[in-house]
Amino acid sequence: MKLLPKTVRRKVVVYTTHWCGYCRATKVYLRSKNIPFIEKDIEVDGAARAALIRRTGTYRGVPVLDIDGTIILGFDRPAIDEVLAGHSARKST
């Protein structure tokens, strides 16, 4: 597994709900890799919910990660690692 150099910082936003087990697992995973992130609970933050819908279209599930503009739907460790390593072709528009 390839880790990011300490000088590389990614903007990571995790869209969550308080009851979502995969959201908790995503946050634990990011913390275990020392990746700082912003958490946005879409049930209490209407603006975050609207932003999520804008970014994903009709997708309504959580967690959703936005890593420097690349969207990852669900808790997908390989995809998270790929994007953090800078090797993703999943850039959103």
C-alpha positions as CSV (number, residue, x, y, z in Angstrom):
1,M,0.0,0.0,0.0
2,K,1.3,3.4,-1.0
3,L,1.0,6.3,1.5
4,L,0.9,9.9,0.7
5,P,3.9,12.0,1.4
6,K,3.4,14.1,4.5
7,T,3.5,17.3,2.4
8,V,0.5,16.4,0.2
9,R,-2.8,17.5,1.7
10,R,-6.1,16.6,0.1
11,K,-9.4,18.3,0.7
12,V,-11.6,15.5,2.0
13,V,-15.3,15.9,2.7
14,V,-17.4,13.0,4.0
15,Y,-21.2,13.2,3.7
16,T,-22.7,11.1,6.5
17,T,-25.7,10.5,8.7
18,H,-25.4,9.8,12.4
19,W,-26.9,6.3,12.1
20,C,-24.8,5.0,9.2
21,G,-22.4,2.2,10.1
22,Y,-20.5,2.5,6.9
23,C,-20.1,6.3,7.6
24,R,-18.5,5.4,10.9
25,A,-16.2,2.8,9.3
26,T,-15.2,5.4,6.7
27,K,-14.3,8.0,9.3
28,V,-12.3,5.4,11.3
29,Y,-10.5,4.3,8.2
30,L,-9.5,7.9,7.3
31,R,-8.4,8.6,10.9
32,S,-6.3,5.4,10.8
33,K,-4.5,6.8,7.8
34,N,-4.1,10.3,9.5
35,I,-6.2,11.9,6.7
36,P,-8.0,15.0,8.0
37,F,-11.6,15.4,6.7
38,I,-14.6,17.5,7.1
39,E,-17.8,15.7,8.1
40,K,-21.2,16.9,6.8
41,D,-24.3,15.2,8.2
42,I,-26.9,15.5,5.5
43,E,-29.8,15.0,7.9
44,V,-29.0,18.1,9.9
45,D,-27.3,20.3,7.3
46,G,-29.7,21.1,4.4
47,A,-26.9,22.9,2.5
48,A,-24.7,19.8,2.7
49,R,-27.6,17.6,1.5
50,A,-28.2,20.0,-1.5
51,A,-24.5,20.0,-2.3
52,L,-24.4,16.2,-2.2
53,I,-27.4,15.9,-4.6
54,R,-25.8,18.4,-6.9
55,R,-22.5,16.4,-6.9
56,T,-24.0,13.0,-7.3
57,G,-27.3,13.5,-9.2
58,T,-29.9,11.1,-8.0
59,Y,-27.7,9.1,-5.6
60,R,-29.0,9.4,-2.1
61,G,-26.9,6.9,-0.1
62,V,-24.1,7.6,2.4
63,P,-21.3,7.7,2.9
64,V,-20.1,9.8,0.0
65,L,-16.6,11.1,-0.1
66,D,-15.4,14.1,-2.1
67,I,-11.6,14.0,-2.3
68,D,-10.4,17.0,-4.2
69,G,-13.4,16.9,-6.4
70,T,-13.4,13.1,-7.0
71,I,-16.6,11.5,-5.7
72,I,-16.6,8.0,-4.1
73,L,-19.9,6.4,-3.4
74,G,-20.0,4.2,-0.3
75,F,-17.2,2.9,1.8
76,D,-14.7,1.7,-0.8
77,R,-11.2,1.3,0.7
78,P,-9.5,0.5,-2.6
79,A,-11.1,3.6,-4.3
80,I,-10.2,5.8,-1.3
81,D,-6.6,4.6,-1.4
82,E,-6.4,5.1,-5.2
83,V,-7.7,8.7,-5.0
84,L,-5.5,9.6,-2.1
85,A,-2.5,8.3,-4.0
86,G,-3.5,10.5,-6.9
87,H,-4.4,7.7,-9.4
88,S,-8.1,8.2,-10.0
89,A,-10.0,8.6,-13.2
90,R,-13.2,9.2,-11.4
91,K,-13.1,13.0,-11.3
92,S,-16.5,14.6,-11.2
93,T,-17.6,17.4,-13.4
